[in-house]
Amino acid sequence: METRGDHTSSVKREGRPPRRRKSSNLGADPRGDTGVGAIATNLPRPDGSGADSPTGATAAAPPSTASTTSASASTDRNGHTKKPRERKRTKAKKLLRRWRRLSIRHTWVNPLILIAIILSAYFVRPGEQNPLHWALFLAYANPPLDERTDTLPAHVGDVTQYGKGWKDVAFVAFYTLVFTFTREFLMQRLIRPLAVRCGIRKRGKQARFMEQAYTALYFGIFGPFGLFVMSRSPVWFFDTAGMYAGFPHRAHEAYFKAYYLLQAAYWAQQAMVLMLQLEKPRKDFKELVLHHIVTLALIGLSYRFHFTYMGVAVYITHDISDFFLATSKLLVYLDSIFVGPYYMFFMVVWGYLRHYINLCILASLLPPFTLRIPGTTIVLEAGRFATVGNYTLDFSRQQYKCWISQIITFFLIAALQLINIFWYFLMWRILFRYLFKGVQKDERSEDEEEEEGTETANGDMVKPKIAVNGQPISSTMSSVESRPNGDLHKRKGAGKR
């Protein structure tokens, strides 16, 4: 026979919700240079609404409204018949409004149209005689012998080398447009549905997931590509002497030049979106802007003054560490149980690539000196910039490795290193709080808009609902008014017992 106490305990067990797994969230979003938004995640919705308005507000009007609108399209507000020219203007305005809504909802359409126009204009008359040829393909093949690099590894063999010039600007500009299209298209058509399938419904969190997923995809390709390019150069494996031997490096093989210019296009596209300030600046916005300014300065100056072997090493250290940064953020958004171990592994990768390797590059830019570590046979050499290869200023030979370029390069890489140290400090603070204090509030406040509503795979917004005993209620109702009457009677009866 079941006693009253047994019955009460069984009811409690049946009514108790299942215990949730403790969140694996780090409690804060690790900062870094992957925090640049995209056009798709920053522009307002097609109806002009923000994160707190349904995107479906621009649905088609009822038939009666549509018929009324079409019937009154030829008359103005006072009932006067419009002239044909005025009707054309009205139609043009409507078309522009529709195009604007389409462009905001599908941000990849306009870049795709521009790419199609450029490709069509090229294939009308393909070949080097078409100026658009240099926007699509590498320029300056087979430069003079005195401009070619003679320090390539033996296994590379005799390959076609490419020089440098102003035509490379067209190549970077076109592929900046290509990266704009691929970023927006993949985020909207592939990554957003993936985020919804993974259970991410909040718009703010979806935006961060989309940005980091694209970043991980990009660096997941260009990280290994960079290592492949490095293996075909005298810089393998981050050999600082190879950066300066045989200077100036005025020509490179196709893989190297394509990699360098495509990376320049990627960072130019990132900076373009960042400078438009389409979104509310985040807490580390100033550091992010400074990082991109320094990065673009290093890319442009290193390419123009032939320090590309140093540049490819800096590229790779950032690409690989950015891949692990982006994937660690993805695990945070997915609340994966592997967040902690993976984040620790990422910290090791970041520390080795962004600090140890880059500090070695900085040491090579110092004045020459030798440091012997007491009690060991380890000898640290610095100043290879001045001791390896020519060290003089000669404009006729484009020999720019001298004391002026040494100072400029040192301060640019040092500025980049200081920003990375600042981010690394914040990452360690996140790890410390995760290990010893549990989950804390997100420092970046990136999810301010998440409470406004959820979003489906096709971008439609759904307002959040508050439920009591499984029944949705209005959020403006008081806690007592919102309870069903039956529930109040049950509670009174329970009090009598």
ZADRENTOR-109078 format. One record per residue (C-alpha): y negated, z negated, x; residue number from 0; residue in three letters. Coordinates in steps of 0.02 Angstrom, whole numbers, plus 50000, padded with zeros to 5 digits. Each point is the difference from the previous one (the first is absolute). Layout:
! residues N
SITE / Y / Z / X / NUM / ala
...
This chain:
! residues 497
SITE / 50000 / 50000 / 50000 / 0 / met
SITE / 49831 / 50052 / 50070 / 1 / glu
SITE / 49873 / 49862 / 50010 / 2 / thr
SITE / 49814 / 50016 / 49965 / 3 / arg
SITE / 49959 / 49991 / 50185 / 4 / gly
SITE / 50126 / 50136 / 50042 / 5 / asp
SITE / 49927 / 50111 / 49864 / 6 / his
SITE / 49822 / 49973 / 50065 / 7 / thr
SITE / 50049 / 50040 / 50180 / 8 / ser
SITE / 50092 / 50157 / 49946 / 9 / ser
SITE / 49847 / 50058 / 49902 / 10 / val
SITE / 49891 / 49970 / 50152 / 11 / lys
SITE / 50119 / 50098 / 50110 / 12 / arg
SITE / 50003 / 50145 / 49877 / 13 / glu
SITE / 49811 / 50003 / 49978 / 14 / gly
SITE / 49960 / 49981 / 50185 / 15 / arg
SITE / 49942 / 50164 / 50079 / 16 / pro
SITE / 50100 / 50062 / 50150 / 17 / pro
SITE / 49940 / 49933 / 50166 / 18 / arg
SITE / 49898 / 50129 / 50094 / 19 / arg
SITE / 50028 / 50034 / 50183 / 20 / arg
SITE / 49864 / 49928 / 50108 / 21 / lys
SITE / 49874 / 50135 / 50043 / 22 / ser
SITE / 50017 / 50079 / 50172 / 23 / ser
SITE / 49818 / 50051 / 50001 / 24 / asn
SITE / 49905 / 49966 / 50160 / 25 / leu
SITE / 49855 / 49936 / 49897 / 26 / gly
SITE / 49875 / 50119 / 50081 / 27 / ala
SITE / 49987 / 50183 / 50039 / 28 / asp
SITE / 50008 / 50033 / 50189 / 29 / pro
SITE / 49843 / 50089 / 50054 / 30 / arg
SITE / 49999 / 50154 / 50107 / 31 / gly
SITE / 49947 / 50182 / 50009 / 32 / asp
SITE / 50116 / 50051 / 49857 / 33 / thr
SITE / 49883 / 49926 / 49870 / 34 / gly
SITE / 49902 / 50158 / 49963 / 35 / val
SITE / 50011 / 50049 / 49817 / 36 / gly
SITE / 50026 / 50173 / 49928 / 37 / ala
SITE / 49901 / 50104 / 49876 / 38 / ile
SITE / 50136 / 49974 / 49869 / 39 / ala
SITE / 49992 / 49811 / 50014 / 40 / thr
SITE / 49810 / 49984 / 50006 / 41 / asn
SITE / 49924 / 50121 / 49874 / 42 / leu
SITE / 49966 / 49943 / 49821 / 43 / pro
SITE / 50117 / 50057 / 49864 / 44 / arg
SITE / 49971 / 50165 / 49908 / 45 / pro
SITE / 49913 / 49914 / 49854 / 46 / asp
SITE / 49881 / 49910 / 50117 / 47 / gly
SITE / 50089 / 49835 / 49979 / 48 / ser
SITE / 50046 / 49882 / 50137 / 49 / gly
SITE / 50156 / 49898 / 50024 / 50 / ala
SITE / 49969 / 49904 / 49840 / 51 / asp
SITE / 50004 / 50148 / 49882 / 52 / ser
SITE / 50147 / 50099 / 49934 / 53 / pro
SITE / 50016 / 50170 / 50081 / 54 / thr
SITE / 50063 / 50069 / 49838 / 55 / gly
SITE / 49830 / 49977 / 49919 / 56 / ala
SITE / 49967 / 50185 / 50020 / 57 / thr
SITE / 50145 / 50052 / 49890 / 58 / ala
SITE / 49978 / 50146 / 49885 / 59 / ala
SITE / 49897 / 49968 / 49845 / 60 / ala
SITE / 50080 / 50007 / 49826 / 61 / pro
SITE / 50009 / 50172 / 49919 / 62 / pro
SITE / 49861 / 49958 / 49878 / 63 / ser
SITE / 49883 / 49951 / 50142 / 64 / thr
SITE / 50047 / 50154 / 50100 / 65 / ala
SITE / 49966 / 50115 / 49853 / 66 / ser
SITE / 49833 / 49915 / 49968 / 67 / thr
SITE / 49953 / 50018 / 50182 / 68 / thr
SITE / 50044 / 50185 / 50003 / 69 / ser
SITE / 49908 / 50030 / 49837 / 70 / ala
SITE / 49841 / 49918 / 50064 / 71 / ser
SITE / 50010 / 50076 / 50175 / 72 / ala
SITE / 49882 / 50141 / 49951 / 73 / ser
SITE / 49865 / 49884 / 49930 / 74 / thr
SITE / 49886 / 49873 / 50082 / 75 / asp
SITE / 49961 / 49823 / 49942 / 76 / arg
SITE / 49870 / 50060 / 49875 / 77 / asn
SITE / 50119 / 50123 / 49918 / 78 / gly
SITE / 49919 / 50155 / 50076 / 79 / his
SITE / 50113 / 50140 / 50056 / 80 / thr
SITE / 50014 / 50013 / 50190 / 81 / lys
SITE / 49962 / 50161 / 50091 / 82 / lys
SITE / 50140 / 50087 / 50095 / 83 / pro
SITE / 49925 / 49948 / 50167 / 84 / arg
SITE / 49995 / 49817 / 49946 / 85 / glu
SITE / 50180 / 50010 / 49942 / 86 / arg
SITE / 50050 / 50070 / 50170 / 87 / lys
SITE / 49911 / 49855 / 50085 / 88 / arg
SITE / 50091 / 49876 / 49889 / 89 / thr
SITE / 50167 / 50080 / 50039 / 90 / lys
SITE / 49959 / 49998 / 50186 / 91 / ala
SITE / 49958 / 49814 / 49992 / 92 / lys
SITE / 50162 / 49965 / 49908 / 93 / lys
SITE / 50098 / 50096 / 50130 / 94 / leu
SITE / 49914 / 49904 / 50139 / 95 / leu
SITE / 50040 / 49835 / 49915 / 96 / arg
SITE / 50182 / 50050 / 49980 / 97 / arg
SITE / 50007 / 50055 / 50182 / 98 / trp
SITE / 49925 / 49836 / 50055 / 99 / arg
SITE / 50129 / 49901 / 49901 / 100 / arg
SITE / 50139 / 50107 / 50070 / 101 / leu
SITE / 49935 / 49978 / 50178 / 102 / ser
SITE / 49992 / 49812 / 49983 / 103 / ile
SITE / 50170 / 49983 / 49918 / 104 / arg
SITE / 50084 / 50121 / 50121 / 105 / his
SITE / 49904 / 49982 / 50163 / 106 / thr
SITE / 50117 / 50121 / 50091 / 107 / trp
SITE / 49949 / 50151 / 49895 / 108 / val
SITE / 49835 / 50042 / 50086 / 109 / asn
SITE / 50069 / 49989 / 50178 / 110 / pro
SITE / 50147 / 50109 / 49946 / 111 / leu
SITE / 49882 / 50132 / 49929 / 112 / ile
SITE / 49898 / 50003 / 50161 / 113 / leu
SITE / 50159 / 50017 / 50104 / 114 / ile
SITE / 50060 / 50142 / 49888 / 115 / ala
SITE / 49832 / 50090 / 50018 / 116 / ile
SITE / 50004 / 49985 / 50190 / 117 / ile
SITE / 50180 / 50060 / 50011 / 118 / leu
SITE / 49965 / 50145 / 49882 / 119 / ser
SITE / 49847 / 50052 / 50101 / 120 / ala
SITE / 50104 / 49996 / 50159 / 121 / tyr
SITE / 50149 / 50098 / 49935 / 122 / phe
SITE / 49887 / 50138 / 49936 / 123 / val
SITE / 49975 / 50044 / 50183 / 124 / arg
SITE / 50116 / 49894 / 50108 / 125 / pro
SITE / 49983 / 49994 / 50188 / 126 / gly
SITE / 49884 / 49937 / 50135 / 127 / glu
SITE / 49862 / 50117 / 49939 / 128 / gln
SITE / 49984 / 49889 / 49846 / 129 / asn
SITE / 49888 / 49848 / 50038 / 130 / pro
SITE / 50112 / 49892 / 49890 / 131 / leu
SITE / 50144 / 50029 / 50122 / 132 / his
SITE / 49934 / 49860 / 50110 / 133 / trp
SITE / 49997 / 49879 / 49854 / 134 / ala
SITE / 50186 / 50023 / 49974 / 135 / leu
SITE / 50066 / 50026 / 50176 / 136 / phe
SITE / 49969 / 49934 / 50175 / 137 / leu
SITE / 49868 / 50091 / 50101 / 138 / ala
SITE / 49974 / 50041 / 50184 / 139 / tyr
SITE / 50178 / 50045 / 50049 / 140 / ala
SITE / 50036 / 50043 / 50182 / 141 / asn
SITE / 49841 / 49937 / 50084 / 142 / pro
SITE / 49961 / 50048 / 50181 / 143 / pro
SITE / 50118 / 49930 / 50132 / 144 / leu
SITE / 49871 / 49882 / 50072 / 145 / asp
SITE / 49984 / 49915 / 49829 / 146 / glu
SITE / 50185 / 49971 / 49970 / 147 / arg
SITE / 50083 / 49830 / 50023 / 148 / thr
SITE / 50121 / 49997 / 50147 / 149 / asp
SITE / 50068 / 49824 / 49978 / 150 / thr
SITE / 50120 / 50032 / 49856 / 151 / leu
SITE / 50177 / 49932 / 50023 / 152 / pro
SITE / 50130 / 50121 / 50068 / 153 / ala
SITE / 50106 / 49996 / 49841 / 154 / his
SITE / 49856 / 50074 / 49900 / 155 / val
SITE / 50009 / 50162 / 50098 / 156 / gly
SITE / 49874 / 50141 / 49998 / 157 / asp
SITE / 49920 / 49988 / 49828 / 158 / val
SITE / 49848 / 50081 / 49921 / 159 / thr
SITE / 49848 / 49890 / 50022 / 160 / gln
SITE / 49844 / 49993 / 49893 / 161 / tyr
SITE / 49823 / 49966 / 50054 / 162 / gly
SITE / 49859 / 49917 / 49905 / 163 / lys
SITE / 49843 / 50059 / 49913 / 164 / gly
SITE / 49894 / 50001 / 49844 / 165 / trp
SITE / 50131 / 50094 / 49899 / 166 / lys
SITE / 50101 / 49840 / 49999 / 167 / asp
SITE / 49870 / 49926 / 49882 / 168 / val
SITE / 50054 / 50125 / 49866 / 169 / ala
SITE / 50182 / 49947 / 50025 / 170 / phe
SITE / 49955 / 49816 / 49978 / 171 / val
SITE / 49892 / 50035 / 49847 / 172 / ala
SITE / 50135 / 50100 / 49910 / 173 / phe
SITE / 50136 / 49872 / 50031 / 174 / tyr
SITE / 49883 / 49861 / 49946 / 175 / thr
SITE / 49999 / 50091 / 49833 / 176 / leu
SITE / 50190 / 50016 / 50007 / 177 / val
SITE / 50020 / 49814 / 50031 / 178 / phe
SITE / 49883 / 49965 / 49854 / 179 / thr
SITE / 50112 / 50101 / 49885 / 180 / phe
SITE / 50165 / 49930 / 50064 / 181 / thr
SITE / 49937 / 49822 / 49990 / 182 / arg
SITE / 49936 / 50014 / 49822 / 183 / glu
SITE / 50148 / 50103 / 49938 / 184 / phe
SITE / 50135 / 49889 / 50073 / 185 / leu
SITE / 49914 / 49841 / 49941 / 186 / met
SITE / 49980 / 50059 / 49821 / 187 / gln
SITE / 50159 / 50102 / 49975 / 188 / arg
SITE / 50125 / 49908 / 50108 / 189 / leu
SITE / 49943 / 49827 / 50051 / 190 / ile
SITE / 49922 / 49941 / 49836 / 191 / arg
SITE / 50160 / 50031 / 49898 / 192 / pro
SITE / 50097 / 49916 / 50140 / 193 / leu
SITE / 49886 / 49848 / 49988 / 194 / ala
SITE / 50028 / 49989 / 49811 / 195 / val
SITE / 50188 / 50016 / 50024 / 196 / arg
SITE / 49992 / 49858 / 50125 / 197 / cys
SITE / 49920 / 49890 / 49866 / 198 / gly
SITE / 49820 / 50007 / 50062 / 199 / ile
SITE / 49895 / 50010 / 49842 / 200 / arg
SITE / 49830 / 49933 / 50052 / 201 / lys
SITE / 49876 / 50136 / 50043 / 202 / arg
SITE / 49928 / 49912 / 50152 / 203 / gly
SITE / 50172 / 49969 / 50072 / 204 / lys
SITE / 50052 / 50178 / 49962 / 205 / gln
SITE / 49850 / 50064 / 50096 / 206 / ala
SITE / 50043 / 49895 / 50154 / 207 / arg
SITE / 50183 / 50051 / 49988 / 208 / phe
SITE / 49953 / 50184 / 49991 / 209 / met
SITE / 49884 / 49989 / 50150 / 210 / glu
SITE / 50125 / 49909 / 50109 / 211 / gln
SITE / 50147 / 50109 / 49947 / 212 / ala
SITE / 49906 / 50157 / 50050 / 213 / tyr
SITE / 49947 / 49918 / 50164 / 214 / thr
SITE / 50180 / 49953 / 50038 / 215 / ala
SITE / 50056 / 50177 / 49959 / 216 / leu
SITE / 49869 / 50078 / 50113 / 217 / tyr
SITE / 50029 / 49887 / 50149 / 218 / phe
SITE / 50187 / 50008 / 49971 / 219 / gly
SITE / 49984 / 50185 / 50043 / 220 / ile
SITE / 49862 / 49999 / 50130 / 221 / phe
SITE / 50064 / 49848 / 50094 / 222 / gly
SITE / 50162 / 50086 / 50056 / 223 / pro
SITE / 49905 / 50164 / 50020 / 224 / phe
SITE / 49880 / 49912 / 50119 / 225 / gly
SITE / 50145 / 49930 / 50103 / 226 / leu
SITE / 50073 / 50176 / 50009 / 227 / phe
SITE / 49834 / 50068 / 50062 / 228 / val
SITE / 49984 / 49859 / 50126 / 229 / met
SITE / 50175 / 50037 / 50067 / 230 / ser
SITE / 49938 / 50176 / 50044 / 231 / arg
SITE / 49850 / 49935 / 50096 / 232 / ser
SITE / 49973 / 49902 / 50162 / 233 / pro
SITE / 49950 / 49846 / 49899 / 234 / val
SITE / 50179 / 49948 / 49953 / 235 / trp
SITE / 50025 / 49848 / 49974 / 236 / phe
SITE / 49814 / 49949 / 49995 / 237 / phe
SITE / 49985 / 50039 / 50186 / 238 / asp
SITE / 49817 / 49972 / 50041 / 239 / thr
SITE / 50012 / 50100 / 50162 / 240 / ala
SITE / 50052 / 50154 / 49900 / 241 / gly
SITE / 49840 / 49986 / 49898 / 242 / met
SITE / 49894 / 50042 / 50152 / 243 / tyr
SITE / 50111 / 50104 / 50115 / 244 / ala
SITE / 49946 / 50182 / 50007 / 245 / gly
SITE / 49838 / 49966 / 49908 / 246 / phe
SITE / 49916 / 50091 / 49912 / 247 / pro
SITE / 50130 / 50044 / 49868 / 248 / his
SITE / 49914 / 50148 / 49919 / 249 / arg
SITE / 50152 / 50080 / 49919 / 250 / ala
SITE / 50157 / 49937 / 49912 / 251 / his
SITE / 50159 / 50066 / 49923 / 252 / glu
SITE / 50006 / 50039 / 49814 / 253 / ala
SITE / 50085 / 49838 / 49945 / 254 / tyr
SITE / 49874 / 49893 / 50092 / 255 / phe
SITE / 49846 / 50091 / 49937 / 256 / lys
SITE / 50063 / 50009 / 49821 / 257 / ala
SITE / 50042 / 49814 / 50001 / 258 / tyr
SITE / 49830 / 49953 / 50069 / 259 / tyr
SITE / 49899 / 50106 / 49879 / 260 / leu
SITE / 50105 / 49952 / 49848 / 261 / leu
SITE / 49972 / 49818 / 50042 / 262 / gln
SITE / 49814 / 50035 / 50012 / 263 / ala
SITE / 50008 / 50080 / 49826 / 264 / ala
SITE / 50090 / 49849 / 49929 / 265 / tyr
SITE / 49872 / 49876 / 50066 / 266 / trp
SITE / 49857 / 50112 / 49945 / 267 / ala
SITE / 50070 / 50001 / 49823 / 268 / gln
SITE / 50018 / 49811 / 50004 / 269 / gln
SITE / 49821 / 49978 / 50059 / 270 / ala
SITE / 49936 / 50119 / 49867 / 271 / met
SITE / 50076 / 49898 / 49859 / 272 / val
SITE / 49943 / 49838 / 50082 / 273 / leu
SITE / 49820 / 50058 / 50019 / 274 / met
SITE / 49989 / 50058 / 49819 / 275 / leu
SITE / 50019 / 49816 / 49951 / 276 / gln
SITE / 50089 / 50047 / 49839 / 277 / leu
SITE / 50069 / 49825 / 49983 / 278 / glu
SITE / 49931 / 49825 / 50013 / 279 / lys
SITE / 49997 / 49953 / 50185 / 280 / pro
SITE / 50138 / 49881 / 50051 / 281 / arg
SITE / 49977 / 49848 / 50108 / 282 / lys
SITE / 50041 / 50093 / 50161 / 283 / asp
SITE / 49897 / 50154 / 49953 / 284 / phe
SITE / 49882 / 49982 / 50148 / 285 / lys
SITE / 50142 / 49985 / 50125 / 286 / glu
SITE / 50086 / 50149 / 49920 / 287 / leu
SITE / 49843 / 50107 / 50012 / 288 / val
SITE / 49973 / 49948 / 50182 / 289 / leu
SITE / 50181 / 50038 / 50040 / 290 / his
SITE / 49986 / 50176 / 49929 / 291 / his
SITE / 49835 / 50033 / 50090 / 292 / ile
SITE / 50077 / 49948 / 50166 / 293 / val
SITE / 50159 / 50098 / 49963 / 294 / thr
SITE / 49908 / 50162 / 49958 / 295 / leu
SITE / 49889 / 49978 / 50154 / 296 / ala
SITE / 50153 / 49979 / 50110 / 297 / leu
SITE / 50085 / 50152 / 49922 / 298 / ile
SITE / 49849 / 50114 / 50018 / 299 / gly
SITE / 49949 / 49946 / 50175 / 300 / leu
SITE / 50177 / 49997 / 50069 / 301 / ser
SITE / 50030 / 50178 / 49937 / 302 / tyr
SITE / 49834 / 50068 / 50062 / 303 / arg
SITE / 50007 / 49918 / 50172 / 304 / phe
SITE / 50188 / 50025 / 50027 / 305 / his
SITE / 50063 / 49820 / 49988 / 306 / phe
SITE / 50133 / 50054 / 49874 / 307 / thr
SITE / 50147 / 49923 / 50095 / 308 / tyr
SITE / 49918 / 49831 / 49980 / 309 / met
SITE / 49963 / 50043 / 49819 / 310 / gly
SITE / 50180 / 50042 / 49957 / 311 / val
SITE / 50055 / 49829 / 50064 / 312 / ala
SITE / 49870 / 49913 / 49892 / 313 / val
SITE / 50053 / 50107 / 49851 / 314 / tyr
SITE / 50182 / 49949 / 50015 / 315 / ile
SITE / 49966 / 49814 / 50020 / 316 / thr
SITE / 49901 / 50004 / 49838 / 317 / his
SITE / 50117 / 50117 / 49904 / 318 / asp
SITE / 50158 / 49899 / 50026 / 319 / ile
SITE / 49918 / 49832 / 49969 / 320 / ser
SITE / 49915 / 50069 / 49844 / 321 / asp
SITE / 50169 / 50055 / 49933 / 322 / phe
SITE / 50067 / 49823 / 50012 / 323 / phe
SITE / 49838 / 49928 / 49930 / 324 / leu
SITE / 50009 / 50115 / 49848 / 325 / ala
SITE / 50185 / 49966 / 49968 / 326 / thr
SITE / 49974 / 49813 / 50015 / 327 / ser
SITE / 49865 / 50012 / 49867 / 328 / lys
SITE / 50117 / 50100 / 49889 / 329 / leu
SITE / 50130 / 49862 / 50012 / 330 / leu
SITE / 49864 / 49875 / 49951 / 331 / val
SITE / 49956 / 50102 / 49845 / 332 / tyr
SITE / 50185 / 50014 / 49955 / 333 / leu
SITE / 50025 / 49812 / 50031 / 334 / asp
SITE / 50151 / 50039 / 50108 / 335 / ser
SITE / 50106 / 49861 / 50074 / 336 / ile
SITE / 49982 / 50086 / 50169 / 337 / phe
SITE / 49811 / 49976 / 50007 / 338 / val
SITE / 50004 / 49854 / 50123 / 339 / gly
SITE / 50121 / 50069 / 50131 / 340 / pro
SITE / 49926 / 50175 / 49991 / 341 / tyr
SITE / 49824 / 49933 / 50019 / 342 / tyr
SITE / 50050 / 49904 / 50156 / 343 / met
SITE / 50077 / 50158 / 50073 / 344 / phe
SITE / 49841 / 50095 / 49959 / 345 / phe
SITE / 49897 / 49869 / 50092 / 346 / met
SITE / 50103 / 50029 / 50157 / 347 / val
SITE / 49979 / 50189 / 49988 / 348 / val
SITE / 49813 / 49983 / 49969 / 349 / trp
SITE / 49979 / 49880 / 50146 / 350 / gly
SITE / 50094 / 50112 / 50122 / 351 / tyr
SITE / 49920 / 50166 / 49951 / 352 / leu
SITE / 49824 / 49955 / 49950 / 353 / arg
SITE / 49970 / 49864 / 50128 / 354 / his
SITE / 50117 / 50009 / 50149 / 355 / tyr
SITE / 49999 / 50191 / 50016 / 356 / ile
SITE / 49815 / 50017 / 49960 / 357 / asn
SITE / 49956 / 49860 / 50121 / 358 / leu
SITE / 50096 / 50097 / 50134 / 359 / cys
SITE / 49893 / 50152 / 49959 / 360 / ile
SITE / 49844 / 49891 / 50010 / 361 / leu
SITE / 50057 / 49932 / 50169 / 362 / ala
SITE / 50014 / 50177 / 50066 / 363 / ser
SITE / 49815 / 50022 / 49959 / 364 / leu
SITE / 49945 / 49850 / 50103 / 365 / leu
SITE / 49937 / 50013 / 50180 / 366 / pro
SITE / 50149 / 50013 / 50121 / 367 / pro
SITE / 50085 / 49837 / 50050 / 368 / phe
SITE / 50175 / 49931 / 50030 / 369 / thr
SITE / 50067 / 49836 / 49931 / 370 / leu
SITE / 50158 / 49918 / 50068 / 371 / arg
SITE / 50081 / 49871 / 49887 / 372 / ile
SITE / 50043 / 49846 / 50107 / 373 / pro
SITE / 50186 / 49963 / 50019 / 374 / gly
SITE / 50052 / 50175 / 49944 / 375 / thr
SITE / 50005 / 50176 / 50067 / 376 / thr
SITE / 49896 / 50064 / 49855 / 377 / ile
SITE / 49843 / 50093 / 50052 / 378 / val
SITE / 49874 / 50051 / 49869 / 379 / leu
SITE / 49889 / 50148 / 50040 / 380 / glu
SITE / 49841 / 50040 / 49908 / 381 / ala
SITE / 49873 / 50137 / 50014 / 382 / gly
SITE / 50111 / 50154 / 49996 / 383 / arg
SITE / 49860 / 50093 / 49912 / 384 / phe
SITE / 49905 / 50003 / 50165 / 385 / ala
SITE / 50147 / 50013 / 50121 / 386 / thr
SITE / 50114 / 50131 / 49920 / 387 / val
SITE / 49936 / 50178 / 49999 / 388 / gly
SITE / 49823 / 50061 / 50029 / 389 / asn
SITE / 49861 / 49875 / 49970 / 390 / tyr
SITE / 49838 / 50098 / 49999 / 391 / thr
SITE / 49881 / 50086 / 49880 / 392 / leu
SITE / 50008 / 50190 / 50010 / 393 / asp
SITE / 49936 / 50096 / 49849 / 394 / phe
SITE / 50054 / 50169 / 50067 / 395 / ser
SITE / 50184 / 49946 / 50001 / 396 / arg
SITE / 49981 / 49888 / 49847 / 397 / gln
SITE / 50048 / 49853 / 50110 / 398 / gln
SITE / 49935 / 49851 / 49901 / 399 / tyr
SITE / 50106 / 49859 / 50072 / 400 / lys
SITE / 49861 / 49899 / 50081 / 401 / cys
SITE / 49914 / 49832 / 49985 / 402 / trp
SITE / 49902 / 50051 / 49844 / 403 / ile
SITE / 50154 / 50049 / 49900 / 404 / ser
SITE / 50091 / 49847 / 50068 / 405 / gln
SITE / 49871 / 49881 / 49926 / 406 / ile
SITE / 49990 / 50091 / 49832 / 407 / ile
SITE / 50189 / 50010 / 49981 / 408 / thr
SITE / 50023 / 49818 / 50049 / 409 / phe
SITE / 49876 / 49935 / 49871 / 410 / phe
SITE / 50069 / 50109 / 49859 / 411 / leu
SITE / 50180 / 49944 / 50030 / 412 / ile
SITE / 49941 / 49821 / 50024 / 413 / ala
SITE / 49910 / 50008 / 49832 / 414 / ala
SITE / 50160 / 50064 / 49920 / 415 / leu
SITE / 50096 / 49859 / 50083 / 416 / gln
SITE / 49880 / 49867 / 49935 / 417 / leu
SITE / 50022 / 50063 / 49821 / 418 / ile
SITE / 50189 / 49997 / 50023 / 419 / asn
SITE / 49992 / 49823 / 50069 / 420 / ile
SITE / 49899 / 49946 / 49848 / 421 / phe
SITE / 50131 / 50074 / 49883 / 422 / trp
SITE / 50141 / 49926 / 50104 / 423 / tyr
SITE / 49922 / 49827 / 49983 / 424 / phe
SITE / 49995 / 50019 / 49811 / 425 / leu
SITE / 50181 / 50058 / 50000 / 426 / met
SITE / 50053 / 49846 / 50097 / 427 / trp
SITE / 49907 / 49890 / 49876 / 428 / arg
SITE / 50093 / 50083 / 49857 / 429 / ile
SITE / 50166 / 49970 / 50089 / 430 / leu
SITE / 49956 / 49818 / 50036 / 431 / phe
SITE / 49957 / 49967 / 49818 / 432 / arg
SITE / 50157 / 50090 / 49942 / 433 / tyr
SITE / 50112 / 49896 / 50113 / 434 / leu
SITE / 49919 / 49829 / 49985 / 435 / phe
SITE / 49891 / 49994 / 49844 / 436 / lys
SITE / 50085 / 50116 / 49877 / 437 / gly
SITE / 49918 / 50140 / 49903 / 438 / val
SITE / 49811 / 49994 / 49996 / 439 / gln
SITE / 49868 / 50100 / 49906 / 440 / lys
SITE / 49971 / 50178 / 50056 / 441 / asp
SITE / 49854 / 49994 / 50121 / 442 / glu
SITE / 49949 / 50179 / 49970 / 443 / arg
SITE / 49985 / 49979 / 49810 / 444 / ser
SITE / 50070 / 50174 / 49981 / 445 / glu
SITE / 50079 / 49964 / 49832 / 446 / asp
SITE / 49841 / 49954 / 49907 / 447 / glu
SITE / 50029 / 50140 / 49876 / 448 / glu
SITE / 50184 / 49968 / 49976 / 449 / glu
SITE / 49977 / 49882 / 49853 / 450 / glu
SITE / 49907 / 50133 / 49902 / 451 / glu
SITE / 50152 / 50099 / 49949 / 452 / gly
SITE / 50160 / 50086 / 50049 / 453 / thr
SITE / 50028 / 50183 / 50030 / 454 / glu
SITE / 50145 / 50115 / 49962 / 455 / thr
SITE / 50070 / 50140 / 50108 / 456 / ala
SITE / 49886 / 50131 / 49923 / 457 / asn
SITE / 49845 / 49893 / 50027 / 458 / gly
SITE / 49979 / 49931 / 49823 / 459 / asp
SITE / 49931 / 49824 / 49989 / 460 / met
SITE / 50078 / 49864 / 49895 / 461 / val
SITE / 49899 / 49844 / 49963 / 462 / lys
SITE / 50082 / 49834 / 50044 / 463 / pro
SITE / 50065 / 49895 / 49856 / 464 / lys
SITE / 50018 / 49813 / 49987 / 465 / ile
SITE / 50161 / 49946 / 49916 / 466 / ala
SITE / 50045 / 49832 / 49924 / 467 / val
SITE / 50182 / 49974 / 49952 / 468 / asn
SITE / 50026 / 50185 / 50027 / 469 / gly
SITE / 49861 / 50053 / 49878 / 470 / gln
SITE / 49845 / 50091 / 50068 / 471 / pro
SITE / 49833 / 49922 / 49955 / 472 / ile
SITE / 49818 / 50036 / 50029 / 473 / ser
SITE / 49930 / 49927 / 50160 / 474 / ser
SITE / 49845 / 49939 / 49906 / 475 / thr
SITE / 50099 / 49881 / 49889 / 476 / met
SITE / 50012 / 49818 / 50044 / 477 / ser
SITE / 50163 / 49926 / 50056 / 478 / ser
SITE / 50026 / 49910 / 49833 / 479 / val
SITE / 49949 / 50147 / 49891 / 480 / glu
SITE / 50115 / 50115 / 50094 / 481 / ser
SITE / 50158 / 49903 / 49961 / 482 / arg
SITE / 50106 / 50058 / 49854 / 483 / pro
SITE / 50006 / 49878 / 49854 / 484 / asn
SITE / 50188 / 49983 / 50012 / 485 / gly
SITE / 49984 / 49941 / 50177 / 486 / asp
SITE / 49877 / 49863 / 49947 / 487 / leu
SITE / 50122 / 49936 / 49867 / 488 / his
SITE / 50141 / 49996 / 50125 / 489 / lys
SITE / 49897 / 49899 / 50122 / 490 / arg
SITE / 49953 / 49875 / 49864 / 491 / lys
SITE / 50183 / 49980 / 49954 / 492 / gly
SITE / 50046 / 49976 / 50182 / 493 / ala
SITE / 49869 / 49861 / 50011 / 494 / gly
SITE / 50078 / 49906 / 49854 / 495 / lys
SITE / 50169 / 50000 / 50084 / 496 / arg
